[in-house]
Amino acid sequence: MPYIESFQSLIEIQSIQNQILKHLEVIKEEESRVDHLKGQREEKDEILITLKDETVLLEGNILKQESALEKRDNSLETAGKHLRNASTEKEMNALESEISTWEGEKSALEESLINDLDNQEVKLSEIQTITGFLKGSEETLKELELEVKGHVNAENVKIEDLKGRINNLLDICQEPVKRSFVEANNRHEFNSPLALIEADRCNKCQIHLPTSLSQPIESGKVIDFCPHCGRLLIPHSALA
């Protein structure tokens, strides 16, 4: 079987690729730690902008309400003086009605003002909390980025070493096998570019293979691909 040793090299290459995939997953997990913290900071920053805008609006409303309350107090004070000096019942009734209206407006303004002041206090507290988080997490992010960079670099060194082993194994493969593997690998890198024939089926996609295809491949003298998934078919004898 002229291609059997090359097929065995391909099996080892696929195993090494699986190791590379594990290192890539470690890198992805490490980088996600940074992305998670950055995402938290971006979310908090957006909330902070909204809170500051809302606080500015509240401050404006509070000033307007305080001004309106001052006017109501002045009006009530003036009406009270007029009431004390009223000389007729009709005049007294009119002033009392006016005072009652202004007192109702004043009460509503006071209630609204208290609510806005409470709301302002809550928002200012939230702004303080978020500002503290952003300040503290800025240094944490720098430290985390350095830590992750070190881990990623270490994983990349391991990956490069494994890629070197793959290149060495490809170099000793016969050229037709090498070309065929590269073609299959372009379709299924890190997803089993090789497939075995089991019970006249591709063991990856389970399509039925004709005997005219499976037997020559099992002989180790023919190179061919699964007609359905495009993986490179190899004989069971290469597993020995």
N, C-alpha and C positions, 0 to 999 in steps of 0.2 A: 504494500500500500504506500505509494510514493509520497502522499501528502500527510501521512499520519503524524509525523513529528511536528509539521507546521500546524496542524489542527490542535495538537497538544499545547503548542505555544499560544494559540489563540484562546484556548480555555484559560490559561494562566493570565493572559491579558485581560480577559473579561473579569476575572477575579480581582485583578489589580484595579480595574475601573470601579468595581464596587467599593474598594477601599477608598479610592479618590472621592467617590460620591459621599461617603461618610465624613470625610474631611471637609467637603464643600458644605455639608449640612451643619457641621460645627461652625464654619465661618458664617453661614447664614444666621444661625442662632446667636452668635456673638454680635453680629452687626444689628440684629433685631433689638438687642439691649439698648444700643445707642438710639436706634430709630424710635423705640418706645419712649425714652426720656425726651427726645426731641419733640415727639408728638404731644406729650404731656405739656411741655413748655409752650408749644404753639397754641394748644387749646386754651391754656391759662392766659396767654397773651391776648388772645381774641376776647376772652371773657373780661379781662382787665380793661381793654379798650371800650367795650360796651358799658361796663360799670362806670368808667370815668365820664362817658357821654351822658349816662343817666343821672349821674351826680350833678353835672353841670345844669341839666334841665331842672332837677329838683331844687338846686340852689336858686335858680331863677324864679321858680314857683314860690319858694319860701319867702323870697324878698318881696314879691308881689303881694302875697298874703299878709305879710307883716305890715306892708304899706296900707293895704286895705283895712286891716284891723285898726291901725292908727287913725285912719279917717273915720271909721265907725265910732271909735272912742271919742273923737273930737265932736262928731255929730251928736252923740248921746249926751255929752257934757253940755253942749249948747242947748239941745232940746230940754234937758233937765232944768237949766236956768230959766228958759222960756216958760216951762211948766209951772215953776214956782211963782213966776210973775204973771201967769195967766189970770185974766179978769172975768172971763165968761166960761160957762160950762162947755159950750161948743168948742171954744179954743182949747180947753183942757182935754176934751175927748180926742180932738185931732192930734194934739201933741202926744197923748198917751198911745194912740194907735201908731203914730210914727215911731215912737220909742220902742214899742213892742216889735215892730218890723225890723228895726235896726238891731235890736237885741237878738232876734232870731238869726239874722245874717251874721252877726258877730259870733254867735255860738257855732254856726256851721263853719265859719272861717277858722275858728279856734280848733275845731275837731279835725278839719282838713290839714291845718298847719301841724298839729301834733302827729298825725299820721305821716306826713311828709318828713318831719324831723326824725321820727323813728326809722323810717325807711332810709333816710340819709345816713343815719348812724350805722345801720346794718350794712349798707353798701360801702361806707368808709372802712368798716371792719373787714369786709371781704377784700377790698382793695389792699389793705395792709397785709392780710394773710397771703394773697397771691403775689404781691410784691416781694414778700419775704421768701416765698417758694422760688420765684424766678431768680432772686439774688443768690440763694443757697444752691440751687440746682445748676447754676451757671458753672460754678467751680466743680461740682460733681460731674457735670457733663464733660468737662475738660479731662478730668482724671479718668473717667470711664472710656473716653475716646482713646486715650493713651494705652489703657489696659487692653482694650479690644484690639487696637492696632498691633500690640505685641502678640496676642493670641492668634490673630489672623496671619501675621507674618510667619509665625511658627507653623501654622497649618499649611501655608503656601510652600514653605520649604519642603514639607513632607510630600505635598502634591507634586512638586517639581521632581523630587527623587523618584516617585512612583511613575511619573511620565517618562523619566529616563529609562526605567526598567522596561516600560512598554516599548519604547523605541528600540531598545536592544533586542527584545523578543521579536519585534517586527523585522528587524534586520536579518535575523536568522531564518525567517519564514521564506518559503519559495515564493517567487514574485507573483504567480497567479493567485495564490492564497492571500498574500498581502494585499493585492489590489481588491480582491473580493471582500476581504474583511473591512477595508477602509470604506468601501461602498456601503456595506451593511451598517457600519458604525456611524456613518453620516445620517442614517435614518434612526438608529436606535442606541446612540451613545448613552450610557448609564441606564439602559433599559433592555439589557440582554440582546446584543446584536447577533448572538449565536443561538441556534435552536437544534435540538435533537429530534430524530424521527422515532416516535413511539407508537406502536400498533398502526403503522402506516399513516400517522398524523404528525403534524408539526406540534411539538410539545408546548409551544408558546401561544399560537393562535388557534390550534386544534383543527385546522383545515385538513381534510383527507388528501393524502398524497398518492398519486399513481405509482404502482410498482416500478414502472419504467423510470421513475425519478428516484425513488427511495433506494432501490437495490444498487444502482451504480454509486450512489453516495456512500452507502454502507460498505462498499468495497474499498473505499478510501482512494479511489482513482479519479473521482469526478468532483468538481466544485460546482455547486448550484445554490440557488436561493429559494426560499419558500415563495411560491407564486402569489400568496395572499398577503403576508406581512413583510416580506422582503428581507427576513433574517437569513443569515448564512447557515445552511444546513450542514451539520457535521455528523460523522458516524459515531455510534456508541463505543466503538473500539478505541476512540481517541481518549476516552475517560480512563482507560486502564493505566 
